[in-house]
Amino acid sequence: MAGARSLLPLLAAACLHAQGPFYPLEQVRPGMKGVGRTVFAGDRIEEFAVEILGVLENVGPKQSLVLARLSGGPLEKAGILQGMSGSPVYLEGRLLGAVAMAFPFSKEPIGAIRPIQDMLALGRIGEDAPRPRQASLFGTSVLANLPRRPELVVAGNRLVEIGIPLALSGFTRRTVEQFGPELKAMGLEPREAVSSGGGRPAGYGNPSDIKPGSMISVQLLAGDMSVGADGTVTYVAGNRIYAFGHRFLAVGRTELPFARSEVLAVVPTLATSFKVTAPREWMGTITEDRSTGVTGELGRRSELVPLSIEVLRQAKGGTPSRAVAYRMEMVRDRLLSPLLLQMAVFSVIDATEQALGRATFQVRGEFQFRDGSGPLRMENMFAGEVNLPLQVSAATAVPLAYVLQSGFDELELKGARLEIVCYPERRQLQIEQVWSPRRQVRPGENLTINLVLRGENQVELARQVTYAVPVGAVPGVLQITVSDGSTANLAEYQGRLAQPPKSPGQLIQWVNSLRPNTRAYVRIARAEPSFDVLGNTLSSAPPSLALVLGRSQAALGSGPGVQSSKLAELVVDAGPWVVTGSKNIQVEVKE
């Protein structure tokens, strides 16, 4: 008998081992009691009580959630906290899943638990991820491509993913206000200056310090400005971690560095309470960001993209002076890098100049890529009185988003450098008059085109260009359009949609060919089709060749070609002024 009793502990241990470390969802019943683990202060992992209320079945494609009431620690007073996403929950000593969702404005800490089996599937997901639609070159924000926070309806009330605290350090208040609504719609909760100082985490820590219940901060931007997203680790298997219990931004396969994070305070609010945290040491890299959570590797280092922004003030009649330089590093991601760039440029301009009133900004710079393509160059000027930071930041970030989201995976950002010159007045000229002294011209003759640009305070620029009508030109009407760079770019962009670039080099070359808005562009065209051939525009094609090209492009689904054939384009430099407007005239070619 004594020998049999001595075998009981071994048999019990064997049974537990056979059961595995995870609690099966099908065995979950209302009324069961469990414990959860998270950090409420410092880096100390504490337990809280969990009472199972039931299972919400098929809330997603082959996905279920466990509804539970939490209690203990600050939860009674503060409710479920932002930053608790991923807090592990255990039943009978086995891992059930992660705290992932909550009811907004709930009077009790009732939320939903993501089963660990759904999170473990992250490690088996392949390389492919849904590709975002390509950004528009003429949009006002790069936020439109990022996914919105999903919602479920339970008993007539919303059940949403627990918001992820997004610590913004070094940004102006208007930056948080400008981007806050869109960030919140994606499930991020921007908090101004909630981390202890800016900069970046110090060195790499010991991976063994990360345990289920530990806080981590995904660092998107570090340096003079920093952006960090906080969550909790659910499970650790060797050097792999699983966290959050829901998506971060659902960017799929990625490389996002994360650091160990400490909780400085718990802030109870009437809306949604949250943890105030500070990142400490680098710990590894998040490699997958999917709808059921994130997963990554401890000790894995990710290469960040250096970003420098230099700001100069231009006094009236003087030279640029008083340079302010910002040095940062941001993640290399086709969705997140343009967003971080737009936020940084917005904040830099907002901190340098007033948001309202007459001002002008000139932006120059370039983006380098790891495969050697490029660089992608940036050169433009912006003038106005209302919300110029948004206009400038969008025009700077959108071309980068367009290139990164073009479908060429080899285009990985290597570095970015920008220079912004601020003028204290509105340096803008309107195309006011365009005329030619001749209404008819013969082949081989010169055609003179005059234009007048006018600005505030009686500023007036008169310019003249000459177009040599080719010998043998076909008789007919010449359509002459004098426009700003944006108008000319939009017309060409619409034509390019039918024939997308075939290589990264061709893509960057075309984006670099977009016209800056400090010049007027005189485009001379005829009312006949032109065709895109290997990324180049072919105009005035012979009838036989036009017939062949029209058939081939129609077969490719790209249409019969552009119905206005550009013969020439003359550039009128206006100096450090923004040119706006468009005018049209016609001149007839006679035999």
Buried (B, 14 or more C-beta within 10 A) or exposed (E): EEEEEEEEEEEEEEEEEEBEEBBEBEEBEEEBEBBBBBBBBEBEBBEBBBBBBEBBEEBEEEBBBBBBBBEBBBBEEBBBBBBBBBBBBBBEEBBBBBBBBBBEEBEEBBBBBBBBBBBBBBEEBEEEBEEBEBBBBBBBBBBEBBBEBBEBEBEEEEBBBBBBBBBBBBBBEBBBEBBBEBBBEBBBBBBBBBBBEBBBBEEBBEBEEBBBBBBBBBBBBBBBBBBBBBBBBBBBEEEBBBBBBBBBBBBBBBBBBBBBBBBBEBBEEEEBBBBBBBBBBBBBBBBBBBBBBBBBBBEBEBBBBBBBBBBBBBEEEEEBEEEBEBEBBBBBBBBBBBBBBBBBBBBBBBBBBEBEEBBBBBBBBBBBBBEEBBBBBBBBBBBBEEBBBBBBBBBBBBBBBBBBBBEBEEBBBBBBBBBBBBBBBBBBBBBBEBBBEBEEBBBEBEBEBBBBBBBEEEEEBEBEBEBEBEEEBEEEEBBBBBBBBBBBBBBBBEBBEBBBBEEBBBBBBBBBEBBBBBBBBBBBBBEBBBBBBEBEBBBBBEEEEBEEBBEEBEEEEBBBBBEBBBBBBBEBEBEEBBBBBBBEBEBEBEE
